[in-house]
Amino acid sequence: LAEDGKVYSWGSGGGGCLGHGDLVQRNVPEVVDELCHLGKKAAQIAAGVDMSLVVTNDGEVYAWGRTKNGRLGLGMGETSVTIPRKVQMGDHDGMAVAVEAGYVHSLIVLATGQLLVSGGVGVDDGEDGAAEGDDGVPNDGLPRLLDDPEINMWQRNKDIVEKKEQAKWQKYGKYETKGRRAMMEEAKKWGV
């Protein structure tokens, strides 16, 4: 991610994860042209196994690469997408602040602290990818709200001084989870 919001990619082109419209390996960084053609500037990026996601400066999410089991939130109709495609987030469109890419899933962190989840992880030696979400709803490959009132994602802001004696945080990748009530009370103190 360059300072001007352009995204560059290189390496294995497996599943179209480089976003250049093909499956070809790149040995040197190349700009992901489709985002430029769309007039989008990236604010944050994430890369997983054969997949990539971008949050734009206007809160949209674009994804590309291997789509098996809905891991990118682009639906279940294709096996891969080789150029950036907008992830449809319904009522949450334009509210993304961060993305994470795992092995067979992706997460979209919303400005509200809520999470949208796509894909899943196999359990008990089963195949990777969730046939249905924790709520029993079939996986249609689109982002679904992780509707747990006790979990919110809060990305650390380097300008915020954390007071550890006031609240305990649990690490979750580069994010931290905290009960919704405690997180919102602390956010009010910070003027958020």
N, C-alpha and C positions, 0 to 999 in steps of 0.2 A: 504494500500500500504506500503510494507516494504522497508527499505533502499536498499535491494538487488534487488528490482524490482519485487518481488513476490507479487501476489494479494491474499488476504485472504477475505473470505466472510462468513457470518452467518446471521441468521434470517429466515424469511419466504422464502420458496423456490418457491413461486407462479410464474408460467410461466417459471420456470427454471432460474430465475434471479440470482441464486447463482453460476451458472456455473459448477456444480458438476456432470452434466449428469442426473439429476433427479429433482423431484419437492418437495423433502424432506426438512423440516425445519432443520436448524442447530442451536444449542444453544451455540456452541463455534466456534471460528474462524477456518476455514480449508483453506488450500492453494487451489487455482484454478489450478489444475494439468495440464489441457490442455495447458495453456500458457507456462508452464515449458517444456512440451513435445515438443512444437513447438520451444523451445529455445528463447522465447520472454520475455523481461523484460519491465515492465510497467513504464511509466514516469508520467502518470496522469490517474485518474479514475473518473467516474461519475456514479451515480445510480439514477434511476427514479422509477416510479411505476412499479414494476415487470420487470425491465430491468437494464442492466449494460453495460457500455462501457469503453474501455481502449485505451489509446494512448501508443504505445510502443516506446522504445527509438530510433527506426529507422523510426518513423513517420507514422506507420501503425495504423489502428483502428480495434479493435476486439469488437464484441458485442454479447450479449446473453440475453435471457429472452423472454417476450411476444413481438410478432412481429406485432400485429394487426395494420392494416392501414399503414404498412411500417415504423413504428416509429423508428426502429433500422437501417434502410438503407440496410436490407438484402433481400429485395424483398417482394412479396406478397404471396408466395407459402405455407408458414407454419404459424401456429398459435403461435408456440414458438420454441425456440432454447435453448437447455439445456447445451451446452458447447460453449466456445468462438469460433466465426466464423469471419473470416476476412471480413470487409466491403470493397466492391469494389468501389474505388473512381476515376477510370478512369485515366485521365491525372493528377490528383491530388494525386495519390498514393504515399505514403511516405512523404507527405507534412504536415501531421496533427501535430499540437502543443498542442491542447486541445480539450476536448469534454464536452458537457453538456447534461444532460438527463432531460427532462421535464415529464409531465404527459402522453402525447401522441405524443411527438416529441423528436428528438435529434438534436444536432448541432455539427458540426465538424469545429473547427477553424483551418484555414490553415496558414502556415508560411507567406503567402502573406497578411494576415489579412482578406481574404475572408472567407465566410461562406458556408458550405454545410449543407442543411436542409433535414431532413427525417421526415415523418409523418406530423401532422398538428393539429390544434385545431378546434373543431366544433364552429360554430357561430349561433347566434339567436336560441338557444335551439336545434340545430341540433346535430346529433351524432358526437362524438369526432372522429377526423381523417379527413384529407383533401382528398376529391375525386380528386381534382386537385390543382396545385400550384397557386400562385398569377398570374402567367403568362398564366393561362388557360391550361397548359399542364397536361394531366392525371397523377395522382400519380401512378408510377409503383413500389413504395416501395424502390427505390434506392435513394441515396443522390443526391440532385439537388443544383446547385449553386444559391445562393441568389444574383442575378445579379442586384445590385443597386449601382451605382457609388458613391452615397453619404454615404454609410454605409460600414465601415470596423470595424473589431473587433481587439482590441489591448489589449493584456493581460498585466497588470501592471507587471513591473519588479522591484523588490525591490532595484536593484542597480541604477535605473534611478531616478533622482530627478526631480519631476514634477514642472513646473513653471506655476502656475494657471493663472497668469496675461497674459500669452501668448496664451492660448487656453482654451476653456471650454469643459469639458468632460461630457457625459451623461452616467449614470450608466445603465448597462444591466447585471444583475446578478453580477458575479465577474469580468465581462468584462466591457468595456466602449466603446461606439461608438463615432465616430468622423468622420467628412467628410473626404473622401479619400485624397483629396489634402492637407488639413491641417495636417492629420496624417502622410502622407509621408514626408512632409516638416520637421515636428518635428523629425521624425525617422532619417532623414539625419543629424540633429544636434547631435543626440545621437550616430551616427556612425553605425546605423543598416542598 
